[in-house]
Amino acid sequence: FWWQQFNDPVLNQLIELARRENPSLRIAGLRILESRAQLGIAGSALYPQVQQGTGSATYINNQFHGGNAPDNSQSYVGYQVGFNVGWDLDFWGRFKRGIESADAAFFASIADQQDVQVLLSAQVADLYFGYRTTQLRIAIAHENAAIQKRSFEITYKIFKSGSGSELDVQQAKTQYLATLATIPNLELTLNTTRNALSALLGRAPGDLPELSGEIQKLPDIGSADISGMPASLLLRRPDIRSAASKVAVQSAQIGIAEADFYPAISLLGSLSWSGSTLDGSSDIGSLGAGPAFQWNLFDYGRIENNVRLQDARLQQLIESYQETVLQAAREIDDAAIGVVKTAEQQKFRDQAVQASERALEIANRRFREGYSDFQRVLDAQRSKFAQAENALVNHGSHI
């Protein structure tokens, strides 16, 4: 629940909706159910694998024609019931290793689902603050466009009165139109960000009622203490836990493959009773029980190579696990440094915005008093626009 530190009810609502409606998260949850069922199937192998009750009833009609015997017919019903048992004993740990593998796969599916949750929450927060940042950038562009439009109108009136030059008019017009030209692209970014957020919420592209409120400033989360954080975060990452569980899954597969080197020992048993309605026939009851074994004496290297195959897959997963840990460490370290450096940069950005606003105020006053030309005003307006947008973008990156 790290996002709650922003104290933003809209963000909290969007993440809650995404966790309930996102298709990828639903699929990950269903995979947990699937792996849990697979674990149940693997566990059932420890018990008698064959426990079958059988039964049948058959009507039989015989017609006798020709020969020395007189024509005759015979009808009767035959019936039988039975119970068969077959139990492959787990002498070599094949079934226990299968349970171990299925159990690790179950925990891997849980870690995968948690990983999707973490990624989903981060994506929603990133898109949400990206949307709000773009809204504020559009507002800044409109604010600067209004200032530049006013400057353009003033220079135009001065030019018409014969006191100014057309160069000032065209420069003011150019800067005003250039600022207006940035707005459609920002609006396009706003629309694509909203559609991406809709997809995470499991909705069709379109307006999101949750985002229809007034434009708000970005939250100020203050400074972050990251001392000792990267190492602790590594232990909490679901993708690392998932990679470790997958190593355990494959490790158990080696034991299953090695069990084929040894004979499969079974206990077999059957109990049956049969009879018929035919006069003078006997009912028959039978009982059979005993051990059995099956051993592939000549496999031409199949079992040995299967063990090698499973071991090679295990080594690949171990390498993949190590790569996952290194990648996670890099991401955490990059993010931690990014938080610190963007916070440091924000101080200078805010000061630059204040300085540009003061420079614009001075440039306007000096122009009105005739101490400087209009180019200084245009430069100050351009600088104020750039510094305000840079500070906003950096603030969004810091969040």
Secondary structure, DSSP 8 states (H G I E B T S, - for coil): -GGGGG--HHHHHHHHHHHHH-HHHHHHHHHHHHHHHHHHHHHGGGS-SEEEEEEEEEEEEEEE-SSSS--EEEEEEEEEEEEEEEEE--TTSHHHHHHHHHHHHHHHHHHHHHHHHHHHHHHHHHHHHHHHHHHHHHHHHHHHHHHHHHHHHHHHHHHHTTSS-HHHHHHHHHHHHHHHHHHHHHHHHHHHHHHHHHHHTT--SS--GGG-S-------------TTHHHHHHHH-HHHHHHHHHHHHHHHHHHHHHGGGS-EEEEEEEEEEEEESSTT---EEEEEEEEEEE--S--TTHHHHHHHHHHHHHHHHHHHHHHHHHHHHHHHHHHHHHHHHHHHHHHHHHHHHHHHHHHHHHHHHHHHTTSS-HHHHHHHHHHHHHHHHHHHHHHHHH-
